């Protein structure tokens, strides 16, 4: 099994661009991906890439064409996800009053360059770590006045925003758990 973890940008966000995950799985099956798992309604799909040679760009185009929903897509290997989660900073997902997000960059955008473009942050209200090309960004949230001061809040207006897909720490943990289970089940079969 060649397990890939796929992240769609723009699906099922804020009640817009709705796409049932059963429909997404069906489209992937039509592309000859047989071993599939979606994570909730998050736009995350786990798939065995052994049987298909579609690129991420081709997958995005096919899904958009079949659904009429504009979508961007990025997939990473299980090894990349494992490396990311084995190298999270000590503060990641610890403070329950903060939001903890992983920002995946599409179309070979550089995380290092994006972070260079961001004004300095106040570590009392947000923390940032780049792992490979994924940005782990935690920011104060329970106190809205602190959140409104954060650079994270301004990120959605950044010129690179269309090239980001963001998942929270809980979704990332669930994705890793399900991916690990898929690999274990495959080895045991």
C-alpha positions as CSV (number, residue, x, y, z in Angstrom):
1,X,0.0,0.0,0.0
2,X,1.2,3.5,-0.9
3,X,-0.9,5.5,1.6
4,X,-1.4,9.2,0.7
5,X,-3.3,11.7,2.8
6,X,-5.2,14.2,0.7
7,X,-6.3,17.7,1.7
8,X,-8.9,19.6,-0.3
9,X,-9.0,23.3,0.0
10,X,-12.4,25.0,-0.2
11,X,-14.7,22.0,0.4
12,X,-17.4,22.2,3.1
13,X,-16.1,25.5,4.5
14,X,-18.5,27.7,6.3
15,X,-21.5,26.0,4.7
16,X,-20.1,26.7,1.2
17,X,-18.9,24.4,-1.6
18,X,-20.7,21.5,0.0
19,X,-19.7,18.0,-1.1
20,X,-20.7,14.8,0.5
21,X,-17.8,12.7,1.4
22,X,-19.6,9.7,-0.1
23,X,-19.6,11.5,-3.5
24,X,-15.9,12.3,-3.1
25,X,-15.1,8.7,-2.4
26,X,-17.1,7.7,-5.5
27,X,-15.1,10.1,-7.6
28,X,-11.9,8.6,-6.2
29,X,-13.2,5.1,-7.0
30,X,-13.8,6.2,-10.6
31,X,-10.1,7.2,-10.7
32,X,-9.2,3.6,-9.7
33,X,-8.4,4.4,-6.0
34,X,-10.0,1.5,-4.2
35,X,-8.8,1.7,-0.5
36,X,-10.3,4.9,0.7
37,X,-11.3,6.6,4.0
38,X,-12.6,10.1,4.6
39,X,-12.3,12.0,7.9
40,X,-15.6,13.4,8.8
41,X,-16.7,16.2,6.6
42,X,-13.3,17.9,6.6
43,X,-12.2,17.5,3.0
44,X,-9.5,15.0,4.1
45,X,-9.3,11.7,2.2
46,X,-6.9,8.8,2.8
47,X,-6.2,6.7,-0.3
48,X,-3.9,4.0,-1.6
49,X,-2.0,5.5,-4.5
50,X,-0.6,2.2,-5.7
51,X,-3.2,1.6,-8.4
52,X,-3.5,5.1,-9.8
53,X,-1.0,7.5,-11.4
54,X,-3.1,10.7,-11.1
55,X,-1.2,13.9,-9.9
56,X,-2.6,16.2,-7.3
57,X,-3.5,18.7,-10.0
58,X,-5.3,16.1,-12.0
59,X,-7.3,15.0,-9.0
60,X,-8.3,18.6,-8.2
61,X,-9.4,19.1,-11.8
62,X,-11.4,15.8,-11.9
63,X,-13.2,16.5,-8.6
64,X,-14.0,20.1,-9.7
65,X,-15.2,19.0,-13.1
66,X,-17.5,16.3,-11.7
67,X,-18.9,18.3,-8.9
68,X,-18.9,21.9,-10.1
69,X,-17.2,22.7,-6.8
70,X,-13.9,24.6,-7.2
71,X,-11.2,22.7,-5.4
72,X,-7.5,22.7,-4.8
73,X,-5.8,19.5,-3.6
74,X,-2.6,18.5,-1.9
75,X,-1.5,15.0,-0.9
76,X,1.3,14.0,1.4
77,X,2.7,10.6,2.2
78,X,2.0,8.8,5.5
79,X,5.8,9.2,6.2
80,X,5.5,13.0,5.8
81,X,2.5,13.1,8.2
82,X,4.3,10.9,10.7
83,X,7.4,13.1,10.5
84,X,5.2,16.2,11.0
85,X,3.5,14.9,14.1
86,X,6.7,13.4,15.6
87,X,8.3,16.9,15.3
88,X,5.6,19.2,16.7
89,X,6.8,21.7,19.2
90,X,6.2,21.2,22.9
91,X,3.5,24.0,22.9
92,X,1.5,22.4,20.1
93,X,-2.1,21.6,21.1
94,X,-1.4,22.2,24.8
95,X,-3.3,25.4,25.6
96,X,-7.0,24.7,25.3
97,X,-7.8,28.4,25.1
98,X,-5.8,28.6,21.9
99,X,-6.5,27.4,18.4
100,X,-3.9,25.0,17.0
101,X,-3.8,24.8,13.2
102,X,-1.6,23.1,10.6
103,X,-1.2,25.1,7.4
104,X,-0.4,23.1,4.3
105,X,0.7,25.0,1.3
106,X,-0.4,24.2,-2.2
107,X,1.3,24.4,-5.6
108,X,4.8,24.3,-4.1
109,X,4.5,27.5,-2.2
110,X,7.2,28.0,0.4
111,X,6.4,28.1,4.0
112,X,9.7,29.8,4.7
113,X,8.9,32.6,2.3
114,X,5.3,33.0,3.7
115,X,6.7,33.3,7.2
116,X,9.2,35.9,6.0
117,X,6.3,38.0,4.7
118,X,4.4,37.9,8.1
119,X,5.1,40.8,10.5
120,X,6.7,39.7,13.8
121,X,4.3,37.9,16.2
122,X,3.8,38.3,19.9
123,X,4.6,34.9,21.5
124,X,2.2,35.8,24.3
125,X,-0.7,35.4,21.9
126,X,0.6,33.1,19.1
127,X,3.4,30.7,18.3
128,X,4.6,29.4,14.9
129,X,6.9,26.5,13.9
130,X,7.7,25.4,10.3
131,X,8.1,21.6,10.0
132,X,9.2,20.6,6.5
133,X,6.8,22.9,4.5
134,X,3.9,22.8,6.9
135,X,3.3,25.7,9.3
136,X,2.1,24.8,12.8
137,X,0.4,28.0,14.1
138,X,-1.2,28.3,17.5
139,X,-3.0,31.5,18.5
140,X,-5.1,32.8,21.4
141,X,-8.7,32.4,20.8
142,X,-10.8,32.2,24.0
143,X,-10.1,35.9,24.6
144,X,-11.3,37.4,21.3
145,X,-9.5,40.7,21.8
146,X,-6.2,38.8,21.8
147,X,-7.2,36.8,18.7
148,X,-8.0,40.1,16.9
149,X,-4.4,41.3,17.6
150,X,-2.9,38.1,16.2
151,X,-1.1,37.8,12.8
152,X,-3.0,34.5,12.3
153,X,-6.3,36.5,12.0
154,X,-4.7,38.6,9.2
155,X,-3.4,35.5,7.4
156,X,-6.7,34.9,5.6
157,X,-6.2,38.3,3.8
158,X,-2.6,37.5,2.8
159,X,-1.9,37.1,-0.9
160,X,-0.9,33.5,-0.2
161,X,-4.3,32.6,1.3
162,X,-5.6,30.9,-1.9
163,X,-2.6,28.6,-1.7
164,X,-3.3,27.3,1.9
165,X,-5.4,24.6,3.3
166,X,-5.7,24.6,7.0
167,X,-6.6,21.8,9.4
168,X,-6.9,22.0,13.2
169,X,-4.9,19.8,15.5
170,X,-7.9,17.5,16.3
171,X,-8.5,16.8,12.6
172,X,-4.8,16.2,12.1
173,X,-4.7,13.8,15.1
174,X,-7.8,11.9,13.8
175,X,-6.3,11.7,10.3
176,X,-3.0,10.2,11.7
177,X,-5.0,7.7,13.8
178,X,-7.0,6.6,10.8
179,X,-4.0,6.4,8.5
180,X,-2.1,4.3,11.0
181,X,-5.1,2.0,11.3
182,X,-5.3,1.6,7.5
183,X,-1.6,0.7,7.3
184,X,-1.9,-1.7,10.2
185,X,-5.0,-3.4,8.7
186,X,-3.2,-3.7,5.3
187,X,-0.2,-5.3,6.9
188,X,-2.4,-7.8,8.8
189,X,-4.5,-8.8,5.7
